[in-house]
């Protein structure tokens, strides 16, 4: 090696060694030491779990991405919503009301017992909600529930006072026919109505029912001029038919309309003995169809315990036959066009299922004889017409369900 070469290597080493020393000093200043040796690198701080109000079944510290197992957040997306944790009561520390005064502080108690208590609390909240829903449904009336005003069956019995009068109009033969008058006589009456389809549920047919009644005068004797002894007499009536009711407003305090058809029989028979007496007045037995045009019940006061109201009715009678009075021989007056009307009204009161009614009635039946048998000289009587009137009052008591 020549002197010039050696001199060049010496100069290069002199320039390189100071720069290496400075870099080493900078590195030593940045690296912490312990006992003259470099300190180990600190462990990364554990990721703090953020309670976002959802419970995904994982525990704090389960590892990176425990609350985001699919790494949605790393991709800039939020994970799908999870089942929400039940809200803690105001002022509580979020443990659903359990006492964490055993040192848990603000951190949730994640022991197995605490988790079981939280699950039990959630189940309890669900059961309370179910009970509340059931109670609400129970308090809310069902569409199939029968309302208070919609009775299924009604039975009644009572007493009645009535009178009857029968008068011929424009008599031809005889000139002075035997008319009839009676004072007020007592009668017993039974009645009822039922709406069986109301038991099967609500609907238009639930208000279609069957009605009927029967009354009879137990003791009645007729006394006519020229006869010494009064004669036993029968007066009774029977009706059965269909009714449709309509509660106008659909509530207990609403008026109720009823209409329908009934078939009826009304008999007034004087038990004459033809061998002893000449029959002065033919017996009458009406067979008729009653068109119940309207029956209206109007409550003044009505609640579940009692009610008070008024009732009114109007009916038309189409009479098929009137009995012996239409005979064409010597005991009758021949064929007649016969019809009638019924008027009624009164007051009623109810107490629970029991009721009481006080009503009056007026029935007017009118005749128009054709006098064909008289013109044919069959020996029958003749008159322009006749008027048969029944009127009175009744008191009925009964029970409705």
TAJO-V88705 format. One record per residue. N is the residue number from 1. RES is the residue in one small letter. PHI is phi in whole degrees, -180 to 180 (* if undefined). Layout:
BEGIN
[[N RES PHI] [N RES PHI]]
END
This chain:
BEGIN
[[1 x *] [2 x -87] [3 x -67] [4 x -68] [5 x -65] [6 x -60] [7 x -65] [8 x -66] [9 x -63] [10 x -66] [11 x -68] [12 x -65] [13 x -67] [14 x -64] [15 x -79] [16 x -80] [17 x -61] [18 x -62] [19 x -67] [20 x -67] [21 x -66] [22 x -66] [23 x -62] [24 x -64] [25 x -63] [26 x -64] [27 x -68] [28 x -67] [29 x -66] [30 x -81] [31 x -97] [32 x -68] [33 x -125] [34 x -130] [35 x 60] [36 x 83] [37 x -111] [38 x -62] [39 x -74] [40 x -65] [41 x -67] [42 x -65] [43 x -71] [44 x -65] [45 x -64] [46 x -64] [47 x -69] [48 x -78] [49 x -76] [50 x -96] [51 x -83] [52 x -94] [53 x 84] [54 x -120] [55 x -114] [56 x -103] [57 x 90] [58 x -91] [59 x -110] [60 x -58] [61 x 81] [62 x -73] [63 x 128] [64 x -62] [65 x 78] [66 x -63] [67 x -92] [68 x -141] [69 x -61] [70 x -98] [71 x 70] [72 x -65] [73 x -65] [74 x -62] [75 x -96] [76 x 82] [77 x -123] [78 x -91] [79 x -68] [80 x -63] [81 x -63] [82 x -109] [83 x -60] [84 x -71] [85 x -77] [86 x -56] [87 x -66] [88 x -79] [89 x -60] [90 x -60] [91 x 88] [92 x -89] [93 x -99] [94 x 93] [95 x -105] [96 x 61] [97 x 91] [98 x -83] [99 x -77] [100 x -111] [101 x -72] [102 x -87] [103 x 109] [104 x -71] [105 x 64] [106 x -79] [107 x -77] [108 x -68] [109 x -80] [110 x -106] [111 x -70] [112 x -61] [113 x -63] [114 x -65] [115 x -65] [116 x -63] [117 x -63] [118 x -64] [119 x -63] [120 x -63] [121 x -64] [122 x -65] [123 x -63] [124 x -63] [125 x -63] [126 x -65] [127 x -67] [128 x -65] [129 x -63] [130 x -63] [131 x -63] [132 x -65] [133 x -63] [134 x -64] [135 x -66] [136 x -64] [137 x -65] [138 x -69] [139 x -75] [140 x -83] [141 x -63] [142 x -77] [143 x -66] [144 x -98] [145 x -78] [146 x -73] [147 x -72] [148 x -63] [149 x -76] [150 x -89] [151 x -82] [152 x -94] [153 x -145] [154 x -144] [155 x -127] [156 x -151] [157 x -151] [158 x -176] [159 x -121] [160 x -140] [161 x -115] [162 x -145] [163 x -133] [164 x -135] [165 x -137] [166 x -134] [167 x -136] [168 x -85] [169 x -109] [170 x 50] [171 x -65] [172 x -112] [173 x -149] [174 x -73] [175 x -71] [176 x -126] [177 x -72] [178 x -82] [179 x -84] [180 x -138] [181 x -137] [182 x -134] [183 x -80] [184 x -71] [185 x -125] [186 x -83] [187 x -143] [188 x -107] [189 x -139] [190 x -128] [191 x -158] [192 x -179] [193 x -152] [194 x -144] [195 x -126] [196 x -65] [197 x -69] [198 x -68] [199 x -76] [200 x -93] [201 x 128] [202 x -81] [203 x 153] [204 x -59] [205 x -76] [206 x -65] [207 x -103] [208 x -98] [209 x -135] [210 x -116] [211 x -127] [212 x -172] [213 x -158] [214 x -146] [215 x -135] [216 x -152] [217 x -87] [218 x -69] [219 x -133] [220 x -148] [221 x -130] [222 x -107] [223 x -119] [224 x -118] [225 x -58] [226 x 93] [227 x -117] [228 x -75] [229 x -101] [230 x -66] [231 x -110] [232 x -60] [233 x -136] [234 x -114] [235 x -134] [236 x -152] [237 x -147] [238 x -137] [239 x -140] [240 x -150] [241 x -174] [242 x -110] [243 x -135] [244 x -121] [245 x -112] [246 x -141] [247 x -81] [248 x -61] [249 x -101] [250 x 70] [251 x -148] [252 x -63] [253 x -90] [254 x -96] [255 x -63] [256 x -124] [257 x -101] [258 x -133] [259 x -153] [260 x 170] [261 x -129] [262 x -140] [263 x -103] [264 x -139] [265 x -138] [266 x -124] [267 x -121] [268 x -129] [269 x -124] [270 x -97] [271 x -84] [272 x -73] [273 x -106] [274 x -58] [275 x -75] [276 x -109] [277 x -129] [278 x -85] [279 x -72] [280 x -84] [281 x -139] [282 x -63] [283 x -72] [284 x -127] [285 x -134] [286 x -89] [287 x -114] [288 x -146] [289 x -112] [290 x -100] [291 x -93] [292 x -77] [293 x -66] [294 x -156] [295 x -136] [296 x -123] [297 x -109] [298 x -120] [299 x -79] [300 x -81] [301 x -135] [302 x -152] [303 x -147] [304 x -71] [305 x -95] [306 x -155] [307 x -154] [308 x -144] [309 x -164] [310 x -126] [311 x -136] [312 x -149] [313 x -150] [314 x -144] [315 x -132] [316 x -118] [317 x -110] [318 x -102] [319 x -100] [320 x -76] [321 x -151] [322 x -114] [323 x 93] [324 x -64] [325 x -66] [326 x -98] [327 x -66] [328 x -104] [329 x -96] [330 x -71] [331 x -99] [332 x -123] [333 x -118] [334 x 86] [335 x -66] [336 x -146] [337 x -88] [338 x -124] [339 x -154] [340 x -161] [341 x -135] [342 x -123] [343 x -124] [344 x -152] [345 x -178] [346 x 172] [347 x -122] [348 x -144] [349 x -144] [350 x -126] [351 x -136] [352 x 67] [353 x -90] [354 x -88] [355 x -144] [356 x -140] [357 x -128] [358 x -126] [359 x -134] [360 x -115] [361 x -144] [362 x -146] [363 x -120] [364 x -127] [365 x -116] [366 x -123] [367 x -114] [368 x -139] [369 x -75] [370 x -89] [371 x 58] [372 x -67] [373 x -67] [374 x -69] [375 x -66] [376 x -83] [377 x 55] [378 x -87] [379 x 96] [380 x -78] [381 x -79] [382 x -146] [383 x -161] [384 x -69] [385 x -177] [386 x -157] [387 x -135] [388 x -118] [389 x -123] [390 x -123] [391 x -150] [392 x 169] [393 x -146] [394 x -145] [395 x -124] [396 x -121] [397 x -129] [398 x -173] [399 x -136] [400 x -126] [401 x -125]]
END
